[in-house]
Amino acid sequence: MNFGAFRDEFFRYYGDQKYMAAFKLAEKFVPSSSGEETTVTNWKLCAASLAGKPNLVLSVFRKAVDSGFFFSASALRGDPDLAAMQDNPKYQRLVAICEQRHSHAQENTKPVLFTTLPETHPSGPYPLLMAFHGWGQPIDDFLPRWNTLAKQGWLVALPQSSQLFGNGINVWDNFELSLQEVAEHYQALCAQYPIDRQRVVVAGFSQGGGLAVWTAVSQTIPALGFIGVGPYLEPIDEISVNARVEAVPGLRGYLVTGGQEQDAGMFGKLETLLNTREIPFQRENHAEIGHEFPPDFDQTVQRAIGFIFEKKRSNHVRIHTTQSL
């Protein structure tokens, strides 16, 4: 079972409040990276806590800490799923160890930018795709998804967040810091490469997909398009009520969703946000998948780029087409 399939099955149990079934599934899963192991261990803590098994929580937590792992102390203290453990002194001692390790690791973590140069048009200017990884998603897993554009003359840039949740888990949880890092990466790219500023697209998966949507809508960088795969934009309720954003002439978006998503309600909120700001977009829905990239994603990318840069386009007509595949 790959991580995506495991995650979907785990959260099906979770959604049905079958917490021990979710825990036992996680016990059988074999992580392929430290990031996956950290993520799975955190989920096991939450499942055991909700199942009313404090000693099991402590056993899993102590084993992880003894192995050198750490988790965000704010999450360990603030996650509602771990509320039952907050008065446990043994739990809090382990949290304090994590807090110290996390602080040390965070001080030594900087934002990183991975780039893939175009395979054609070596002299430029280059159209630019900036793509943002999902919560804890390894760059090695994320990068190949976008290589098709590098083969077609695009400069592909993948920022890795400086924010750590735990061992091997980079996240975009601090939204303002995330936007700041995106803007700084864009300026660095423009200083180093001949960028075609009329062909800038931002993209991302899950939490990174939500970041891509808001990066474009807020014009944190001057993108003319965005591609959100299973996009999750945590502060969307606050943004929808409070954010004041000028119209962005020419901006278009493409949402890629799964019919088996656990947080499908987010997509409706995103559509409302885009409609309110009269941003043309298309949604490609894959009924058979959950929170993952669709099969033949290269073709999805081509459809998205085709929609964003469609020659005969109206910037004054709202477009929303849901395409089920």
Secondary structure, DSSP 8 states (H G I E B T S, - for coil): --HHHHHHHHHHHHHTT-HHHHHHHHHH---SSHHHHHHHHHHHHHHHHHTT-HHHHHHHHHHHHHTT--B-HHHHHH-GGGGGGTT-HHHHHHHHHHHHHHHHHHHT---EEEEE--SS-TTS-EEEEEEE--TT--HHHHGGGGHHHHTTT-EEEEEE-SEEEETTEEE--SHHHHHHHHHHHHHHHHHHS-EEEEEEEEEEETHHHHHHHHHHHTTSS--SEEEEES---TTHHHHHHH------TT-EEEEEEETT-TTTHHHHHHHHHHHHTT--EEEEEETT--SS--SSHHHHHHHHHHHHT-SS--SSS--EEEEE-
